[in-house]
């Protein structure tokens, strides 16, 4: 009997400081790849992953893991679904996931739903729920008598479930009190506890996350040397150092740039430190250094520099990418471009 897996991975992870799909477990595996493995090892075929917050970074992370993902999926498909309405609640992700599942070339008879932030659910629990799969089936795993994930939704119910969804409530509203719901005892088969904070992650795994040292996180009027930032983060325990240089280019939208000036709000220093701390808290990297320059910059000058050291290249790439994108998106810095023809333009100014 063909059963697909559905991973809900669109949440922003505000208390984690980064999208939960990118959070790394001790040992380097991300919560997302862990969730996919749980469903596959439990017997699910095609896997649908619903993305939302930080989607570009999650897709890049999966691309970097493509060899492992390909080996894990074999002849089955991994389908990534974009949910632009993820901020409206989990209901939007369940609806998007069910819609994508119903559009598979070979529509499965049921789908097993897994949350990305429940890393200790066992594949054995998935297998036990999967045993009752049928188009008419509805089943949930129970732990000490309490309903939790994984849950199995037969295809005959998908349309009705989608119609019942609202806000931050998933399929539970449809399942509660449904006469066909089967409760599957999963005692001893892992834990359904979700992970919302770095402290919960440490407690759940009984291991300390790597303590990231923040060497620099500041706005500066001085020239930025990415080579110097790289030296700051180097660590004998780290097998990878990834750097980024955001350089002033000589053109913008077809116009020749002569120079530009960055201006920052007084809160910019505090904010770049907060963003860096949030990325560091859950990234598992050894060291981070980041600077954003203000003042007048010439063509070729570095406006944003970042360096990240980690035990493995994947963590370093992901943390560096996420940090750069968050700084660019959130830092209250405004760019005043001066063009060769004498015209000028403000970018991102309030």
C-alpha positions as CSV (number, residue, x, y, z in Angstrom):
1,X,0.0,0.0,0.0
2,X,1.5,3.3,-1.1
3,X,1.8,5.9,1.7
4,X,3.5,9.3,1.4
5,X,5.1,11.3,4.1
6,X,4.3,15.0,4.8
7,X,6.8,17.2,6.7
8,X,5.5,20.5,8.0
9,X,8.6,22.7,8.0
10,X,7.4,26.2,7.3
11,X,7.7,27.8,10.8
12,X,9.9,30.8,11.4
13,X,11.3,29.4,14.7
14,X,11.3,32.8,16.4
15,X,12.4,31.5,19.7
16,X,15.2,29.5,18.1
17,X,16.3,32.6,16.2
18,X,16.2,30.8,12.8
19,X,13.8,28.6,10.8
20,X,13.5,25.2,12.5
21,X,14.2,23.4,9.3
22,X,17.8,24.7,9.5
23,X,18.4,23.8,13.1
24,X,21.2,21.3,13.6
25,X,21.1,18.4,16.0
26,X,24.3,17.5,17.8
27,X,26.3,15.6,15.2
28,X,25.4,17.9,12.3
29,X,22.1,16.6,11.0
30,X,19.4,19.2,10.4
31,X,15.9,18.8,11.9
32,X,14.6,18.7,8.3
33,X,16.8,15.9,7.1
34,X,16.1,14.1,10.3
35,X,12.4,14.3,9.8
36,X,12.7,13.0,6.2
37,X,14.8,10.1,7.4
38,X,12.2,9.2,10.1
39,X,9.4,9.0,7.5
40,X,11.5,7.1,5.0
41,X,12.8,4.6,7.7
42,X,9.2,4.2,8.9
43,X,8.1,3.0,5.4
44,X,6.8,6.1,3.6
45,X,7.4,6.4,-0.1
46,X,7.3,9.9,-1.7
47,X,8.0,12.7,0.8
48,X,6.4,16.2,0.6
49,X,8.0,19.0,2.5
50,X,6.2,22.3,3.1
51,X,8.5,25.3,3.3
52,X,7.9,28.8,4.4
53,X,10.2,30.9,6.6
54,X,13.8,31.0,5.2
55,X,12.8,28.9,2.2
56,X,15.8,30.0,0.0
57,X,18.2,28.9,2.7
58,X,16.4,25.6,3.3
59,X,16.5,24.9,-0.4
60,X,20.2,25.7,-0.6
61,X,20.8,23.4,2.4
62,X,19.0,20.5,0.7
63,X,20.9,21.1,-2.5
64,X,24.1,20.8,-0.5
65,X,22.8,17.5,0.9
66,X,21.6,16.3,-2.6
67,X,23.8,13.2,-2.7
68,X,22.6,12.0,0.7
69,X,19.0,12.9,-0.1
70,X,19.2,11.1,-3.5
71,X,20.5,8.0,-1.7
72,X,17.8,8.2,0.9
73,X,14.9,8.6,-1.5
74,X,16.0,6.1,-4.1
75,X,13.4,5.8,-6.8
76,X,10.8,7.8,-4.8
77,X,10.3,11.6,-5.0
78,X,11.1,14.5,-2.6
79,X,8.7,17.3,-3.4
80,X,9.3,20.8,-2.0
81,X,6.2,22.9,-1.6
82,X,6.2,26.7,-1.1
83,X,3.7,28.1,1.5
84,X,3.7,31.9,1.2
85,X,1.0,32.1,3.8
86,X,2.9,30.2,6.5
87,X,2.7,33.1,9.0
88,X,-1.1,32.6,9.1
89,X,-0.7,29.3,11.0
90,X,0.0,25.6,10.5
91,X,-3.4,25.2,8.8
92,X,-2.0,26.8,5.7
93,X,0.9,24.3,5.6
94,X,-1.4,21.3,6.1
95,X,-3.6,22.5,3.3
96,X,-0.6,23.1,0.9
97,X,0.8,19.7,1.8
98,X,-2.4,17.8,1.2
99,X,-3.0,19.6,-2.1
100,X,0.5,18.7,-3.3
101,X,0.0,15.1,-2.2
102,X,-3.2,14.8,-4.1
103,X,-1.4,16.1,-7.3
104,X,1.3,13.4,-7.2
105,X,1.4,11.3,-10.4
106,X,0.5,8.2,-8.4
107,X,-1.8,9.5,-5.6
108,X,-1.1,7.6,-2.4
109,X,-3.9,6.0,-0.4
110,X,-2.8,7.9,2.8
111,X,-0.2,10.3,4.1
112,X,1.7,10.3,7.3
113,X,2.2,13.8,8.8
114,X,5.4,14.6,10.7
115,X,6.4,17.9,12.3
116,X,9.9,19.1,11.6
117,X,10.6,20.0,15.2
118,X,9.9,16.5,16.8
119,X,13.3,14.9,16.3
120,X,12.8,12.0,18.7
121,X,9.8,10.4,17.1
122,X,10.8,6.9,16.1
123,X,10.5,5.4,12.7
124,X,8.9,2.5,14.6
125,X,6.0,4.8,15.5
126,X,5.6,5.8,11.9
127,X,5.6,2.1,10.9
128,X,3.0,1.2,13.5
129,X,0.7,4.0,12.3
130,X,1.3,3.0,8.7
131,X,0.1,-0.5,9.4
132,X,-3.6,0.7,9.4
133,X,-3.2,2.7,6.2
134,X,-6.2,2.8,3.9
135,X,-8.0,5.5,1.9
136,X,-10.7,5.6,4.7
137,X,-8.2,5.5,7.6
138,X,-7.6,8.1,10.2
139,X,-5.0,7.3,12.9
140,X,-2.8,9.1,15.5
141,X,0.0,7.9,17.7
142,X,-0.6,8.2,21.4
143,X,2.0,8.5,24.2
144,X,0.8,7.8,27.7
145,X,-2.7,8.1,26.3
146,X,-2.1,11.6,24.8
147,X,-2.6,12.2,21.1
148,X,0.5,13.3,19.2
149,X,2.4,12.8,15.9
150,X,2.8,11.0,13.6
151,X,-0.7,11.0,12.3
152,X,-2.1,9.2,9.3
153,X,-4.7,10.7,7.0
154,X,-6.5,8.5,4.4
155,X,-7.0,10.1,1.0
156,X,-10.8,10.0,1.4
157,X,-10.6,12.6,4.1
158,X,-8.2,15.1,2.5
159,X,-10.8,17.4,1.0
160,X,-12.8,17.5,4.2
161,X,-9.7,18.1,6.3
162,X,-8.6,21.0,4.0
163,X,-12.1,22.6,4.4
164,X,-11.9,22.3,8.2
165,X,-8.5,24.0,8.6
166,X,-8.2,27.5,10.1
167,X,-5.5,29.5,11.8
168,X,-2.9,27.8,13.9
169,X,-4.8,24.5,14.2
170,X,-3.9,21.6,11.9
171,X,-5.9,18.4,11.2
172,X,-6.5,17.9,14.9
173,X,-9.9,19.8,14.7
174,X,-11.1,17.3,12.1
175,X,-9.8,14.3,14.0
176,X,-11.2,15.2,17.4
177,X,-14.2,13.0,18.0
178,X,-14.2,11.5,14.5
179,X,-15.8,8.0,14.7
180,X,-13.2,6.5,12.4
181,X,-10.2,7.7,14.3
182,X,-7.8,5.0,15.5
183,X,-5.5,5.6,18.4
184,X,-2.2,3.8,18.0
185,X,-0.2,3.1,21.1
186,X,3.4,4.3,20.6
187,X,4.6,4.1,24.2
188,X,8.3,3.3,24.1
189,X,8.7,4.3,20.5
190,X,10.5,7.6,20.9
191,X,9.1,10.9,22.1
192,X,6.7,13.4,20.5
193,X,8.2,16.4,22.4
194,X,8.8,19.4,20.1
195,X,11.8,21.7,20.2
196,X,11.2,25.5,20.4
197,X,14.3,26.8,22.1
198,X,18.1,26.0,22.2
199,X,17.6,25.0,25.8
200,X,15.0,22.5,24.9
201,X,17.3,21.1,22.2
202,X,20.1,20.6,24.7
203,X,17.8,19.0,27.2
204,X,16.2,16.7,24.6
205,X,19.5,15.4,23.3
206,X,21.3,15.3,26.6
207,X,24.2,17.0,24.9
208,X,25.4,20.5,24.8
209,X,25.3,22.4,21.5
210,X,28.6,23.7,20.3
211,X,29.1,27.1,22.0
212,X,29.7,29.6,19.3
213,X,32.2,32.4,19.9
214,X,31.1,35.7,18.4
215,X,34.4,37.4,17.6
216,X,32.9,40.5,16.0
217,X,29.4,41.7,15.3
218,X,29.4,45.4,14.6
219,X,28.8,48.4,12.3
220,X,32.1,50.2,11.5
221,X,33.4,53.2,9.6
222,X,36.8,51.4,9.1
223,X,37.8,49.3,6.0
224,X,36.6,45.7,6.3
225,X,39.2,43.0,5.9
226,X,37.5,39.6,5.3
227,X,40.9,37.9,5.6
228,X,41.1,39.4,9.1
229,X,37.6,38.1,10.0
230,X,38.7,34.7,8.8
231,X,41.7,34.7,11.1
232,X,39.5,35.7,14.0
233,X,37.2,32.7,13.6
234,X,39.8,30.1,12.9
235,X,39.6,27.2,15.4
236,X,41.7,24.0,15.5
237,X,38.5,22.0,16.0
238,X,36.9,23.5,12.9
239,X,37.3,21.8,9.5
240,X,35.7,24.5,7.5
241,X,35.9,28.3,7.3
242,X,33.4,30.1,5.0
243,X,33.7,33.8,4.2
244,X,31.5,36.3,2.4
245,X,32.4,39.7,0.9
246,X,29.7,42.1,-0.1
247,X,31.6,44.4,-2.5
248,X,30.5,47.8,-4.0
249,X,30.0,47.2,-7.7
250,X,30.3,49.8,-10.4
251,X,26.7,49.6,-11.7
252,X,23.2,49.2,-10.6
253,X,20.2,48.5,-12.9
254,X,22.2,49.6,-16.0
255,X,23.6,52.8,-14.5
256,X,27.3,53.4,-13.7
257,X,27.9,53.9,-10.0
258,X,30.7,56.3,-8.9
259,X,30.5,55.8,-5.2
260,X,28.0,55.3,-2.4
261,X,27.4,56.1,1.2
262,X,25.9,54.0,3.9
263,X,24.1,55.5,6.9
264,X,22.9,53.5,9.9
265,X,20.3,54.0,12.6
266,X,21.9,54.3,16.1
267,X,20.3,50.9,16.9
268,X,22.2,49.1,14.2
269,X,25.1,47.9,16.4
270,X,22.7,46.3,18.9
271,X,20.7,44.7,16.1
272,X,23.6,43.2,14.3
273,X,24.7,41.7,17.6
274,X,21.3,40.3,18.3
275,X,20.9,38.8,14.9
276,X,24.4,37.2,15.2
277,X,23.5,35.8,18.6
278,X,20.3,34.3,17.3
279,X,22.1,32.6,14.4
280,X,24.9,31.4,16.7
281,X,22.5,30.0,19.3
282,X,21.3,27.2,17.0
283,X,23.8,26.9,14.2
284,X,26.4,24.6,15.8
285,X,29.3,26.5,14.4
286,X,32.5,27.3,16.3
287,X,33.0,31.0,15.5
288,X,31.4,34.0,13.8
289,X,32.6,37.4,12.8
290,X,30.5,40.0,10.9
291,X,30.9,43.6,10.1
292,X,28.8,46.1,8.1
293,X,30.5,49.3,7.0
294,X,29.1,52.8,7.0
295,X,30.3,56.1,5.5
296,X,31.6,56.7,2.0
297,X,32.6,53.6,0.0
298,X,34.4,53.5,-3.3
299,X,34.0,50.9,-6.0
300,X,35.6,47.6,-4.8
301,X,35.3,48.4,-1.1
302,X,33.8,45.7,1.1
303,X,30.4,46.8,2.5
304,X,29.6,43.6,4.4
305,X,32.0,41.0,5.6
306,X,31.3,37.7,7.3
307,X,33.4,34.7,8.4
308,X,32.1,31.4,9.9
309,X,34.1,28.5,11.2
310,X,32.5,25.1,11.8
311,X,33.4,21.4,12.2
312,X,31.9,20.7,8.8
313,X,31.5,22.7,5.6
314,X,27.7,22.3,5.5
315,X,27.2,24.0,8.9
316,X,29.6,26.8,7.9
317,X,27.9,27.5,4.5
318,X,24.4,27.5,6.0
319,X,25.2,29.7,9.0
320,X,27.2,32.2,6.8
321,X,24.4,32.4,4.2
322,X,21.7,32.8,6.8
323,X,23.6,35.5,8.7
324,X,24.3,37.5,5.6
325,X,20.7,37.4,4.4
326,X,19.3,38.3,7.9
327,X,21.8,41.2,8.2
328,X,20.9,42.5,4.8
329,X,17.2,42.2,5.5
330,X,17.0,43.5,9.0
331,X,19.8,45.9,9.7
332,X,18.6,49.6,9.6
333,X,21.2,50.7,7.1
334,X,20.4,52.9,4.1
335,X,22.4,53.3,0.9
336,X,23.0,56.6,-0.9
337,X,24.2,55.8,-4.5
338,X,25.9,58.5,-6.5
339,X,26.0,57.8,-10.3
340,X,28.6,59.0,-12.9
341,X,26.0,61.1,-14.6
342,X,25.6,63.2,-11.5
343,X,22.2,61.7,-10.4
344,X,21.8,60.0,-7.0
345,X,19.4,57.6,-5.4
346,X,18.6,56.4,-1.9
347,X,18.0,52.6,-1.4
348,X,16.0,51.1,1.5
349,X,15.6,54.6,3.1
350,X,12.5,55.0,5.3
